Amino acid sequence: MPTYYLEFSEDEAAGTAHKFYEATVEGPTVTLSYGRIGTPGASSTQQCSSPTEAEKLAQKKIAEKKRKGYQEAVKGQRQKRTITRRGGESRPSTAKRTAPTIWRFETGSSAFGVFVNEQGCWVGNQDGRVYQLSHEAEVHMQYQLSEGVKCIVSDGAWMYVGCDDGNVYNLTGKTPRLAYEINPHIDIFWLDIANGLLAVSDAAGQLTTVNYEDEEQWAVKTGGSAAWMVRCDAVGRIFYGDSQGVRCYYGWEKETLVWRYPTSQVLFGWFDGTHAYAGTGTGQVLKFGQAGELLQTYKADGAVLSCATAPGGRYVFAADGSSTVYCFGEDGQRLWKLATGCGSALSMQYFNERLYLVTTSGTFACLDVSEAAIAQAEQGTAAPAQVVKAPNGAVTAVQSDVLEAAPANASGVLLRCVREGGKLRVRVAQAGYHDWHVQFPKNLRQEGQFYLAERLEPAAQGDFYRVLGNIYAVND
């Protein structure tokens, strides 16, 4: 039973390989396994017409990975990537009342990623489970990724989930597609994306940016550590926070420090489209203007693990390590303090008078933060929450490198993979478009292959296109 095993590392001397890829051939069956070293990872099986064809497929997959920097290795001889997770022990709240909760969805493990919009709600947990729910907690879709979820972020119409193993997936199609693979030396703390530019903050106090072709643009070391804050805006500004304070860079092509403001340890960051907010270890949420001026301070009773705002900063929300959530007016006045009833919130988002929390207990909670609901909660008359458990049974692992053939009636934009200067690039292969590169998953690129993209949109900044929706193979 032939088995081929590879690992990926950019620094062999440091022994920092973090991913493995294995192809096993048994008769006409090929089993592909991949993930972070030291974990079982995910796997998929493909049936071929004969043992010979199975061997050819395995060799093809291995050759593709070698072109991307993977090398032959012996299983078990290298260390897995360093991972630091948020959370820890959550203390009971000192608040006398519990926040009014519409529903609680129990994901099964500590959760970090949350995103909410008109289409629904997404949550990702430490076990690598990602769920898409309706606003009333009905499960519409679920994925199993190879590693725990760091965060879920949006970039206009695009939505991404970043994982502990450095993989960042695009969730706009029916199958999550690998969009970025973050340098294995980086112990990822947080990430954000704007106009295809990825920004990563890490344990070492470094800010790194990656362009739409998944190529590192620049990195800057600030002298601080534990950088839990990174937020990007549409014009290329990056708001970054670590143990030394908050900085703003302009970073589309190279780093330019715009301003810096010294603070205590920054534990979370938020951006409302105009202002940046930093939650600190001393229990403050700090609001900054575009020139770096401190505009307002919001004071909680404990270290702020997460924060968010209502549109325009009309309300500012914060959560601490004592299972408590706070609401402040724009002027800094504390309006209420209530217990979450489900652990400490590691991330949060406000949407349509609801505050969505993901917590240390693995709960995805939907809080009613309308004035009427809060008044009832403070009087102790709030209705009990609906509790929803994640569906039982195994969840199929994401196979981001599997590409199905385009259906006969499928419409979209024709693309082609070409080799340019030793690198595989993707361009539009039909009339009516600029001669630009297309942001496209690297693990789907095969020289000469044609693809059908459901939609193609020009980037808001930079001369390239972005795929929105499904991707299919076009076979001759």
N, C-alpha and C positions, 0 to 999 in steps of 0.2 A: 504494500500500500504506500505509494510515493507520497511524501509530505515535504512541502517547501515552506520554510519559515524565515521571515524577514523582520527587522526592526528598523526604526527611524531614529536617527540622531544627527545633529549638526555639529557635535563636538565629541568625538570618540574618546579623547583623553579624559574628559570630565565624566564619561559614563552617564550621559543624561538622556539616553534614548527613552522615549515615552510611549511609543505606539508599536504594536506588532501587527503583522499580516501573515496569515497562514493559509495555504491551499493544500487540501488533502484529496487524493484521487483514489477512489475505490470502485473498480469496474467502470461503468459509464456515469458515475456520480462524482461531482466535484463539490466539496464543502469548503467554503471560504469563511474564515474567522478573523476578526479584527477588533481592536480596542486598545485600552491603556494597559501597558505591561503590569503584570501582577494581578490582573482581573480576568475573569472568563471572557469578557467582551461580548460581542454579538456575532452571530453566524448566519449563513444562508446556504442553501443547497440548490445546485442546478443539475438537471438531468440532461445528458448528451446522448447522441445516437449510438455511440460505441465507446469502448475504453480508449481507443486512439483519439477520438474527438475530445474526450474528457481530459486527456493528457495535454492536448493542444490548448484547450481552454485554460487549464491551470498555468501552463507556461506563459500564455498571453497575459494573464492577470499578474503573475509575478514580474514579468518584464515591464509592465506598466508601472508597478510600484517601484521598481529599481530606477526607472527614469525619473521618478519623483524624489529620489534620495534614500529610499529604503535599501538596507544591506542585509546580506545573509548573516544569520546569527544562530547561537545556541540558546534554546529556550531556558529561561530561569537564571541567566548569568548577568543580567543587568537590573538596575533599580528603576522602579516606576517613577513617573513624574511627581514632583512635589505638589501637594494640594493642601490649601488652607481653606477651611469652610467657615462660614459665619455661624453664629449661634452660641452653643454652650448651654449652661444651666439657666433656665428661666425662673425667676422668683415670682411668688404670688403678688398680686396687685394690692396696693393699700387703698385703692378707690372703694368707696362705699357702694357704688352701683355699677352694674355691667352695661356695656354699650348695647343699644338695640340691634339685634342681629336677625337678618331675614333668613339666611341659611348658612350652614357650615358644611363644606365638602372635605372629607377626611382622605387625604392622599396616601397616607401610610408611612411617610417619613418626613423629616424636617424639610421645609420648602423655602425656596429663595426667589423663584421666578414668577412674575405675575404681569399680565397685560390685559387691558380691557378696552374694547371699542364698541361701535354700534353692532358689529357682527356677533360679538360674544365675549367670552372670558377664557384666558389661557393660564394654566398654572404648571410649573415644573418643579419636581422635588429632587431630593438628594439621591434617590435610587434611579434617576434618569427617566422617570415617568413624566410624560407631558400629556395634559388633558385639555381638550377644548369643550367648554360648557356654554349653555345658554345663560342668559342673565337670571334664569330661575333655577340654575344648577342641574340642568339636564345634560348628560354627557353625550356629545355629538361625535367626538373623535378622541383617540388616544394613541400615543406612540411610546415605544420603548427605545431610548437612546443608550449608547454604550456606557455613558458616564453620567454622574450627577449634574443637575442643571445649576449654573451660576446665576443666570438672569435671562429674562425675555424682554427684548427691546424692539421698538418700531423705528422705521425709517421711511416716513411717508406711507405709501401703500405696502411697503415690504415689512415683514416681521421676521425676527431672528431669535434663535435660542442658542445661548452660549453654554458650553459644557466644561466640566473639570478637565477633560482630556485635551482641551484646546480646540476642539471642533466647534464651529459656529454654523448652524443650519438655517437655511431659508425656508420658512413655513408657508409661502404663498401658494404652492401647488398642493396636489393631493398627496405627494410624497415629499418629506423633508429632503432638501438637497444641500450638500456640503458647500458652503460659501467661502469659508476661511479656515485655515489650519494655523493656529497661533504657535509661535516659536516654542519648542519644548523646554527652553531654559526659563520661561516665564511662569511663576507661580501666580496664576490669574486671581485677582480679587474682584474686578468689575470690568465691564466693557460697554461700549455704546457705538452706534453707527449713524452717520448722517451723510446722505448723498454718496453712499458706497464706501466712505472712508471709515475704517474701523479704528477705534482708540481703545487701548487696554491699559489699565492700571494694575500694579502688582504688589507683591509682598515686599519687594526691595525698594519701593518708592520710585519706580521708573514708569514713565509714560511712553508707550510705543504706538505708532500708527502704521496701518496696513492699507494699501490701496485696493482698488476694485479687482486687480489681477492677483490678489492674495500675495503681494510683494511688499516687504517691509519698507516703509518710507523713511522714518527716522525714529530715534529713541532718545530720551533725555532723562538723566538721573538728577533728582532734585536735592538729595542729601537727607530726605526724610525716609520714612518707611510706612508699611501698612496702608497703602493707598486704596481706600474703599470708595473713593469718589472719582468718577469720570463721566462727564456728560458733554454731548456735542450739540452744536446748533447748525442751522442750515447754511451759514456763510463761512464755516470752517473754523469757528472758535471752539476750543476744548477747555472745559472747566474741570480742574483736577484738584483733589484734596488728599492729604496724607498727614503724618504725625507733626509736620511743621506748619500746616496751614493750607490755604487755598490759592491756586494759581490759575491764570487764564492764558492760554497759548492760542496763537493763530497758526494753524498747522496743516494747510492743504498740501503743500509741497515740502516745506521745511519749517522747523519750529521757530517761532518768534514769541518770546515772552511779552505779553501785553500788560499784565499786572500781577501782583502777588499780595496776599494779606495774611499775616501770621495769626494762627489760632491754636487752640488745643487740638488734640487728636480728632481728625475728621473720620466719622464712622459711616456716613452716608451722604449722597448728594442728589439733588433734584434740580431740574431746569424747567421753567414754565413757558419757555418761548421768548422771554424777555429778561428774567432775573434768575440768578443762580442761588440755590439754597444749600447750606452745609449743616448737617447734624453732627454735633460734637460730643466728645466724651465727658464734657462738663455740663451736659444737659441743656445745651442751647441749639437752636436752629438760627443760623445767621443768613440774612438776605443781602445779596450783593447786586449792585447796579452794573451796567455794562463797562463802566470805567474802573470798577473795583472798589467803589465806595460802599461802606457798610450802611445799609438803609434801615434795617430793623433787626431786633433780637427777640426771639421767642423762647421763653424759659420753661423747661420741663423739670421734673423732680429727680431725674436720673439720666444716665448717658443715653443719647438718642441713637437708636439702632436703625431707624428709617423715618422718612418724612415724605410728604407730598403736598400739593396745593390744589385748590379749586381754580377754575379758569380765572386768569387775571390776578391771582394771589388773594382773592377775596377771603378765603379761609386757608389756614396753614395747619396741617396735621402732623403729628409726631407720635412715635412709639418708643418706649424705653424697655430695659431688660427686666422690668417688674410686671410684665403682662398688662401694661397700661397704655391707653391711647389718649391723646390730647387734641384739642382744637383751639386755635387762636384766631382772633380777628386780624385783619391786615395791619392794624395799628399796634399789634403786639400783645393785646389784652387776651388773657386766657379765658376762653368761653366755657369750656368744660373739660373734665378729666374723668374717664370711665375705664373700668376693667375690660379687657378683651374677652375674658372667659375661655380663652383657648391658647394661651401661651403668648410669648413676646413676638411682635411683628418684625420680621426680617426684611420685608419690603412691602410697599403699599401703593395704591393708586386710587384717585378719586374719579368718579364718573357718574353724572346725572343724580346727584344727591345721595350717592352711595359711596362708601369707602371700602375698598377691597384689600384684605390683608392676607399675607402668607406668613405662617408662624413656625416657631421652634417645634411645635407639636405635630407639624405636618398638616395643619388645618388651613384651608382656603375659606376665609370668612367674608361674607357680604354684610356690611353694616349699613343700616339706615341712618344717615346723619342729617336728615331734614330737621328743621327746628321743632316740628311737632313730635317726631319720634324721640328726639333727645329730651324734650320736656317730659314725655311719658317715662323714659328710662330714669331720669333723675327723681321721679316720684315713685319709682319701683313698680310701675304698672305696664312695662313693656311686654309684648307677647313673646313666648318662647321661640327659639330658633328651630327651623327645620334642619335636621341632621342627615346628610347624605354621605354614604360610604362609596369609595371607588369600586367599580365593578370587579367581581371576582374573576379568577381565571387568568391564564397567561396572555400577555400582550405581545403581538408580533414585533420583533426587533426591526428597526429601520434599516433598510437596505438602500442606502443613498447612491450606490454605484450601479444599481440595476436600472436599465432603461428599457421600457416597453416600446414596441413598434407603434407608429402613429396609426390610429383607427382610420378606416377608409373615408369617413366623413369629417375627419378632423380638419380644422382651419387654423391658420396662424402664420408665423413668419419663418421662412426657410433660412437656416444657418448652416455654416460649414466650418469645420476645424482645419486649420492650415498651420504649417510650420514656418515660423518667422524668426530668423536669427537664433536657431536652436531651441526655440520655445514654441509650444503649442498655443495658438491663439484661435479665437472664434470670431468670425465676421458674418455679416448678413450676405446671403447668397441669392438675393433677388433685387429687382430694380425698385427705385423709390426711396432708398435709404442712403445716408452718408457712409463713407468708407471708414467706419469707426470699428474699434474692437467692441466685443460684447462681453459683459461680465457673465461668466459661465462657470459651472462647477468643474474644478480641475480633474476630479475623479471620473468625469464623463467624457473627457476629451480624448479622441482618437483621430490621428491624422487622416484626413480625407473623408471623415464621417459627416453625413448630413443630419441635421436635427430640425424638428419643428417646435418652435416656441409659441405658446398660446398667445402671449402678448409681448411686445417689445416697447420700452419707453426710453427716451433720451434722458440721460442724467441731468439733474438740475444744475450741476456744476461739473465741468469737465466734458470732454468730447468722447463719450462712450455710451453704449446702450445697456439697459438692464432688463433681464427677463422677469416677467411677472406672470405667475401661473405655472402650468404644466410644461414639461419638456418631453418630447418623444424622439425616438430614433426614426430616421427615414431610410429605408433600405431600398436598394435598386431592384 
